[in-house]
Amino acid sequence: MPGQQITWRGGVALFLLSAVAAPLNASGPYDDLPEVVRLKGVVRDFQELSEKNGHPDFEKKPGAGFGLYYGLVDDDLDDDGKPRFLSHGFKRTANWTDSDGRPIIPPRDYIDELQGDSDGSMSASTGDAVTDAEHLATWFRDVPGLNIAQPLELLLVREPDSNLYVFDDKEDEQYQSLGGFFPINGELFGNSAGESKNFHFTYELKTKFQYNAGRNDIFRFIGDDDVWVFVDGKLVIDLGGVHAAEEQTINMDRLSWLEDGKFYDLHFFFAERHRTQSNFRIETSLLLQKVQPQVSSALHD
């Protein structure tokens, strides 16, 4: 006879029947999904502020201290599909969270609030987490003399018996050997002064996905430093600032303007601006599609 398990969800007891054995030819609900997803973006290397032609945002210490800062970039991408400077940032003092306790972006009028969401808080005054609009605009653009760019592919691996795809520098064999997310050690401008690693770079990734209403698909990031994620040009993850590993999750069903069955862009922007760590984990139940990065004369082969 099947065994009986009891699990608790939202204060309600759920009774699950578990079979003793499954038929040898049984197929799981995720067997048709690919085992891996390959995504290609662009990594850009910078010199830190103390170097000749160094960028003032790399190794910058925010005026209000290291930490997570909301509101550095606008809720909408600019005409080039890049983050647009909004403010010098408001330091997070407590996370906004969902009913599962996962950190989420502070409220936006285009993101539905759900039962169980909890309020967080931030400083009322800005904290000088970036220099200015002109310098932020160079993070994800090719600027000769200021940065050097080359393609970078990420491999997301599907978790066993799941539709969850993960890239984690602590689980990926290449990055395990590097001690973190350090994709350009010894390349482009070379390692940071006095270090065996290259700490000062950005990564830009554009991909697409099909929205399936009611499936509660998520995109989650855990890492450092600045990370911004946009869906259909709207900011849905806001992890600005120079900080240790932080996380946020967006449930696609919160984005009520998305239409079932249609495809949408997802833009991902990352910056590593400060020694001594670089942590990077993506989790998503979206079946993301590779979009070739824009060809640039500044890209290295």
LUMROGU-156691 format. One record per residue (C-alpha): residue number from 1; residue in three letters; x, y, z. Coordinates in nm, 3 decimals. Example, Ala and Ser with C-alpha at 12.3 -4.5 7.8 and 13.67 -1.06 7.14 Angstrom:
(1, "ALA", (1.230, -0.450, 0.780)) (2, "SER", (1.367, -0.106, 0.714)) 
This chain:
(1, "MET", (0.000, 0.000, 0.000)) (2, "PRO", (0.121, 0.354, -0.063)) (3, "GLY", (0.264, 0.535, 0.236)) (4, "GLN", (0.108, 0.849, 0.372)) (5, "GLN", (0.297, 1.173, 0.440)) (6, "ILE", (0.181, 1.489, 0.608)) (7, "THR", (0.332, 1.824, 0.520)) (8, "TRP", (0.235, 2.172, 0.631)) (9, "ARG", (0.189, 2.462, 0.389)) (10, "GLY", (0.049, 2.794, 0.494)) (11, "GLY", (-0.077, 2.642, 0.819)) (12, "VAL", (-0.279, 2.375, 0.634)) (13, "ALA", (-0.201, 2.006, 0.659)) (14, "LEU", (-0.162, 1.842, 0.319)) (15, "PHE", (-0.186, 1.463, 0.293)) (16, "LEU", (0.034, 1.316, 0.020)) (17, "LEU", (0.034, 0.956, -0.096)) (18, "SER", (0.371, 0.817, -0.190)) (19, "ALA", (0.388, 0.503, -0.400)) (20, "VAL", (0.621, 0.222, -0.295)) (21, "ALA", (0.767, 0.197, -0.644)) (22, "ALA", (0.707, 0.359, -0.981)) (23, "PRO", (0.684, 0.165, -1.308)) (24, "LEU", (1.018, 0.139, -1.486)) (25, "ASN", (0.882, 0.317, -1.793)) (26, "ALA", (0.718, 0.601, -1.599)) (27, "SER", (0.807, 0.952, -1.711)) (28, "GLY", (0.826, 1.257, -1.491)) (29, "PRO", (0.652, 1.589, -1.557)) (30, "TYR", (0.982, 1.758, -1.648)) (31, "ASP", (1.138, 1.491, -1.871)) (32, "ASP", (1.075, 1.694, -2.187)) (33, "LEU", (1.272, 1.993, -2.057)) (34, "PRO", (1.636, 2.039, -2.162)) (35, "GLU", (1.896, 1.948, -1.903)) (36, "VAL", (2.089, 2.272, -1.954)) (37, "VAL", (2.024, 2.623, -2.082)) (38, "ARG", (2.309, 2.824, -2.236)) (39, "LEU", (2.291, 3.202, -2.220)) (40, "LYS", (2.541, 3.445, -2.367)) (41, "GLY", (2.608, 3.798, -2.251)) (42, "VAL", (2.885, 4.057, -2.241)) (43, "VAL", (3.143, 4.108, -1.967)) (44, "ARG", (3.318, 4.447, -1.948)) (45, "ASP", (3.641, 4.498, -1.756)) (46, "PHE", (3.729, 4.823, -1.575)) (47, "GLN", (4.027, 4.964, -1.390)) (48, "GLU", (3.959, 5.068, -1.032)) (49, "LEU", (3.946, 5.434, -0.934)) (50, "SER", (4.309, 5.451, -0.813)) (51, "GLU", (4.449, 5.341, -1.153)) (52, "LYS", (4.516, 5.551, -1.461)) (53, "ASN", (4.188, 5.583, -1.654)) (54, "GLY", (4.022, 5.414, -1.358)) (55, "HIS", (3.647, 5.428, -1.312)) (56, "PRO", (3.534, 5.626, -1.002)) (57, "ASP", (3.257, 5.375, -0.921)) (58, "PHE", (3.492, 5.077, -0.887)) (59, "GLU", (3.633, 5.052, -0.533)) (60, "LYS", (3.410, 5.343, -0.438)) (61, "LYS", (3.290, 5.336, -0.077)) (62, "PRO", (2.932, 5.464, -0.051)) (63, "GLY", (2.891, 5.773, 0.161)) (64, "ALA", (2.646, 5.596, 0.393)) (65, "GLY", (2.865, 5.284, 0.414)) (66, "PHE", (2.864, 4.951, 0.239)) (67, "GLY", (2.524, 4.789, 0.196)) (68, "LEU", (2.225, 4.737, -0.032)) (69, "TYR", (2.091, 5.055, -0.191)) (70, "TYR", (1.751, 5.086, -0.356)) (71, "GLY", (1.668, 5.337, -0.625)) (72, "LEU", (2.001, 5.381, -0.801)) (73, "VAL", (1.838, 5.318, -1.139)) (74, "ASP", (1.506, 5.413, -1.293)) (75, "ASP", (1.214, 5.168, -1.314)) (76, "ASP", (1.237, 5.179, -1.695)) (77, "LEU", (1.531, 5.103, -1.923)) (78, "ASP", (1.655, 5.387, -2.142)) (79, "ASP", (1.618, 5.400, -2.520)) (80, "ASP", (1.927, 5.180, -2.562)) (81, "GLY", (1.793, 4.914, -2.328)) (82, "LYS", (2.036, 5.009, -2.049)) (83, "PRO", (1.979, 5.108, -1.684)) (84, "ARG", (1.925, 5.481, -1.635)) (85, "PHE", (2.057, 5.669, -1.329)) (86, "LEU", (1.782, 5.776, -1.089)) (87, "SER", (1.944, 5.868, -0.759)) (88, "HIS", (2.247, 5.810, -0.538)) (89, "GLY", (2.052, 5.536, -0.364)) (90, "PHE", (1.865, 5.479, -0.037)) (91, "LYS", (2.028, 5.233, 0.200)) (92, "ARG", (1.815, 4.931, 0.293)) (93, "THR", (1.747, 4.893, 0.664)) (94, "ALA", (1.504, 4.598, 0.641)) (95, "ASN", (1.396, 4.377, 0.351)) (96, "TRP", (1.052, 4.369, 0.195)) (97, "THR", (0.956, 3.999, 0.187)) (98, "ASP", (0.691, 3.769, 0.041)) (99, "SER", (0.482, 3.511, 0.226)) (100, "ASP", (0.772, 3.263, 0.209)) (101, "GLY", (1.010, 3.512, 0.370)) (102, "ARG", (1.199, 3.572, 0.045)) (103, "PRO", (1.329, 3.927, -0.009)) (104, "ILE", (1.148, 4.113, -0.288)) (105, "ILE", (1.177, 4.453, -0.451)) (106, "PRO", (1.010, 4.741, -0.262)) (107, "PRO", (0.655, 4.811, -0.387)) (108, "ARG", (0.596, 4.929, -0.742)) (109, "ASP", (0.262, 5.021, -0.896)) (110, "TYR", (0.324, 4.772, -1.178)) (111, "ILE", (0.398, 4.478, -0.942)) (112, "ASP", (0.101, 4.319, -0.765)) (113, "GLU", (0.116, 4.290, -0.389)) (114, "LEU", (0.014, 3.952, -0.251)) (115, "GLN", (-0.123, 3.833, 0.079)) (116, "GLY", (0.162, 3.764, 0.318)) (117, "ASP", (0.396, 4.033, 0.185)) (118, "SER", (0.579, 4.218, 0.462)) (119, "ASP", (0.706, 4.574, 0.458)) (120, "GLY", (1.071, 4.663, 0.477)) (121, "SER", (1.240, 4.999, 0.517)) (122, "MET", (1.515, 5.219, 0.382)) (123, "SER", (1.695, 5.537, 0.472)) (124, "ALA", (1.513, 5.861, 0.397)) (125, "SER", (1.829, 6.026, 0.261)) (126, "THR", (2.048, 5.927, -0.032)) (127, "GLY", (2.378, 5.753, 0.030)) (128, "ASP", (2.622, 5.831, -0.256)) (129, "ALA", (2.643, 5.467, -0.373)) (130, "VAL", (2.737, 5.568, -0.730)) (131, "THR", (2.912, 5.874, -0.868)) (132, "ASP", (2.666, 6.021, -1.120)) (133, "ALA", (2.453, 5.953, -1.427)) (134, "GLU", (2.740, 6.003, -1.671)) (135, "HIS", (2.960, 5.738, -1.509)) (136, "LEU", (2.678, 5.488, -1.449)) (137, "ALA", (2.597, 5.507, -1.820)) (138, "THR", (2.941, 5.360, -1.899)) (139, "TRP", (2.894, 5.043, -1.692)) (140, "PHE", (2.710, 4.860, -1.971)) (141, "ARG", (2.839, 5.042, -2.278)) (142, "ASP", (3.163, 4.997, -2.467)) (143, "VAL", (3.388, 5.297, -2.398)) (144, "PRO", (3.737, 5.274, -2.555)) (145, "GLY", (4.007, 5.337, -2.295)) (146, "LEU", (3.765, 5.298, -2.006)) (147, "ASN", (3.654, 4.937, -2.048)) (148, "ILE", (3.720, 4.627, -2.257)) (149, "ALA", (3.443, 4.382, -2.347)) (150, "GLN", (3.413, 4.021, -2.453)) (151, "PRO", (3.134, 3.760, -2.472)) (152, "LEU", (3.062, 3.540, -2.171)) (153, "GLU", (2.840, 3.231, -2.167)) (154, "LEU", (2.658, 3.098, -1.861)) (155, "LEU", (2.540, 2.738, -1.828)) (156, "LEU", (2.221, 2.693, -1.623)) (157, "VAL", (2.168, 2.332, -1.514)) (158, "ARG", (1.826, 2.185, -1.439)) (159, "GLU", (1.788, 2.052, -1.085)) (160, "PRO", (1.694, 1.681, -1.067)) (161, "ASP", (1.319, 1.610, -1.101)) (162, "SER", (1.249, 1.980, -1.125)) (163, "ASN", (1.189, 2.268, -1.367)) (164, "LEU", (1.434, 2.488, -1.173)) (165, "TYR", (1.747, 2.596, -1.361)) (166, "VAL", (2.053, 2.709, -1.163)) (167, "PHE", (2.387, 2.870, -1.224)) (168, "ASP", (2.594, 2.893, -0.907)) (169, "ASP", (2.962, 2.980, -0.891)) (170, "LYS", (2.990, 2.744, -0.593)) (171, "GLU", (2.853, 2.451, -0.795)) (172, "ASP", (2.995, 2.520, -1.142)) (173, "GLU", (3.323, 2.332, -1.189)) (174, "GLN", (3.500, 2.619, -1.364)) (175, "TYR", (3.411, 2.878, -1.102)) (176, "GLN", (3.469, 2.647, -0.807)) (177, "SER", (3.834, 2.642, -0.907)) (178, "LEU", (3.839, 3.022, -0.925)) (179, "GLY", (3.695, 3.074, -0.577)) (180, "GLY", (3.393, 3.272, -0.694)) (181, "PHE", (3.244, 3.443, -0.996)) (182, "PHE", (3.565, 3.565, -1.157)) (183, "PRO", (3.522, 3.511, -1.534)) (184, "ILE", (3.813, 3.728, -1.651)) (185, "ASN", (4.101, 3.653, -1.416)) (186, "GLY", (4.425, 3.739, -1.595)) (187, "GLU", (4.235, 3.876, -1.897)) (188, "LEU", (4.151, 4.212, -2.055)) (189, "PHE", (4.294, 4.475, -1.814)) (190, "GLY", (4.434, 4.193, -1.600)) (191, "ASN", (4.395, 4.121, -1.232)) (192, "SER", (4.331, 4.393, -0.977)) (193, "ALA", (4.644, 4.548, -0.829)) (194, "GLY", (4.809, 4.315, -0.579)) (195, "GLU", (4.545, 4.044, -0.632)) (196, "SER", (4.524, 3.705, -0.801)) (197, "LYS", (4.172, 3.790, -0.924)) (198, "ASN", (4.003, 4.050, -1.142)) (199, "PHE", (3.744, 4.220, -0.921)) (200, "HIS", (3.623, 4.508, -1.136)) (201, "PHE", (3.380, 4.421, -1.414)) (202, "THR", (3.018, 4.423, -1.524)) (203, "TYR", (2.806, 4.159, -1.693)) (204, "GLU", (2.505, 4.221, -1.916)) (205, "LEU", (2.270, 3.947, -2.031)) (206, "LYS", (1.959, 3.962, -2.247)) (207, "THR", (1.727, 3.665, -2.280)) (208, "LYS", (1.364, 3.582, -2.357)) (209, "PHE", (1.097, 3.365, -2.200)) (210, "GLN", (0.737, 3.261, -2.260)) (211, "TYR", (0.499, 3.369, -1.986)) (212, "ASN", (0.267, 3.098, -1.854)) (213, "ALA", (-0.004, 3.253, -1.639)) (214, "GLY", (-0.074, 3.093, -1.305)) (215, "ARG", (0.241, 2.882, -1.296)) (216, "ASN", (0.419, 3.101, -1.038)) (217, "ASP", (0.743, 3.101, -1.236)) (218, "ILE", (1.023, 3.279, -1.055)) (219, "PHE", (1.358, 3.441, -1.118)) (220, "ARG", (1.586, 3.468, -0.815)) (221, "PHE", (1.934, 3.611, -0.778)) (222, "ILE", (2.177, 3.576, -0.487)) (223, "GLY", (2.508, 3.758, -0.498)) (224, "ASP", (2.705, 4.081, -0.510)) (225, "ASP", (2.754, 4.361, -0.592)) (226, "ASP", (2.493, 4.559, -0.790)) (227, "VAL", (2.226, 4.356, -0.973)) (228, "TRP", (1.924, 4.482, -1.163)) (229, "VAL", (1.674, 4.266, -1.349)) (230, "PHE", (1.415, 4.404, -1.591)) (231, "VAL", (1.118, 4.218, -1.742)) (232, "ASP", (0.965, 4.379, -2.051)) (233, "GLY", (1.171, 4.687, -1.967)) (234, "LYS", (1.043, 4.718, -1.607)) (235, "LEU", (1.265, 4.685, -1.299)) (236, "VAL", (1.172, 4.375, -1.095)) (237, "ILE", (1.490, 4.307, -0.892)) (238, "ASP", (1.679, 4.596, -0.730)) (239, "LEU", (2.004, 4.501, -0.553)) (240, "GLY", (2.216, 4.811, -0.601)) (241, "GLY", (2.520, 4.906, -0.396)) (242, "VAL", (2.844, 4.752, -0.276)) (243, "HIS", (2.753, 4.473, -0.040)) (244, "ALA", (2.797, 4.109, 0.057)) (245, "ALA", (2.571, 3.851, -0.107)) (246, "GLU", (2.208, 3.969, -0.113)) (247, "GLU", (1.902, 3.819, -0.278)) (248, "GLN", (1.565, 3.901, -0.430)) (249, "THR", (1.298, 3.696, -0.606)) (250, "ILE", (1.035, 3.799, -0.858)) (251, "ASN", (0.725, 3.586, -0.920)) (252, "MET", (0.614, 3.647, -1.280)) (253, "ASP", (0.248, 3.620, -1.183)) (254, "ARG", (0.291, 3.949, -0.995)) (255, "LEU", (0.340, 4.122, -1.331)) (256, "SER", (-0.025, 4.157, -1.426)) (257, "TRP", (0.041, 4.321, -1.762)) (258, "LEU", (0.206, 4.004, -1.897)) (259, "GLU", (-0.017, 3.807, -2.134)) (260, "ASP", (-0.039, 3.429, -2.119)) (261, "GLY", (0.159, 3.256, -2.394)) (262, "LYS", (0.347, 3.566, -2.511)) (263, "PHE", (0.726, 3.606, -2.511)) (264, "TYR", (0.902, 3.879, -2.314)) (265, "ASP", (1.256, 4.012, -2.275)) (266, "LEU", (1.447, 3.967, -1.953)) (267, "HIS", (1.750, 4.197, -1.908)) (268, "PHE", (2.003, 4.116, -1.639)) (269, "PHE", (2.275, 4.360, -1.524)) (270, "PHE", (2.552, 4.278, -1.276)) (271, "ALA", (2.851, 4.471, -1.141)) (272, "GLU", (3.146, 4.350, -0.933)) (273, "ARG", (3.294, 4.669, -0.787)) (274, "HIS", (3.487, 4.580, -0.474)) (275, "ARG", (3.727, 4.329, -0.327)) (276, "THR", (3.713, 4.067, -0.174)) (277, "GLN", (3.429, 3.839, -0.292)) (278, "SER", (3.222, 3.780, -0.603)) (279, "ASN", (2.913, 3.565, -0.546)) (280, "PHE", (2.668, 3.479, -0.823)) (281, "ARG", (2.366, 3.245, -0.823)) (282, "ILE", (2.069, 3.248, -1.058)) (283, "GLU", (1.764, 3.030, -0.995)) (284, "THR", (1.471, 3.030, -1.234)) (285, "SER", (1.180, 2.812, -1.342)) (286, "LEU", (1.160, 3.010, -1.667)) (287, "LEU", (1.283, 2.831, -1.978)) (288, "LEU", (1.514, 3.111, -2.086)) (289, "GLN", (1.627, 3.144, -2.446)) (290, "LYS", (1.967, 3.248, -2.572)) (291, "VAL", (1.978, 3.591, -2.738)) (292, "GLN", (2.304, 3.678, -2.910)) (293, "PRO", (2.468, 3.987, -2.756)) (294, "GLN", (2.491, 4.295, -2.975)) (295, "VAL", (2.802, 4.289, -3.193)) (296, "SER", (3.051, 4.557, -3.093)) (297, "SER", (3.383, 4.664, -3.237)) (298, "ALA", (3.515, 4.675, -2.880)) (299, "LEU", (3.446, 4.306, -2.817)) (300, "HIS", (3.738, 4.067, -2.805)) (301, "ASP", (3.707, 3.732, -2.981)) 
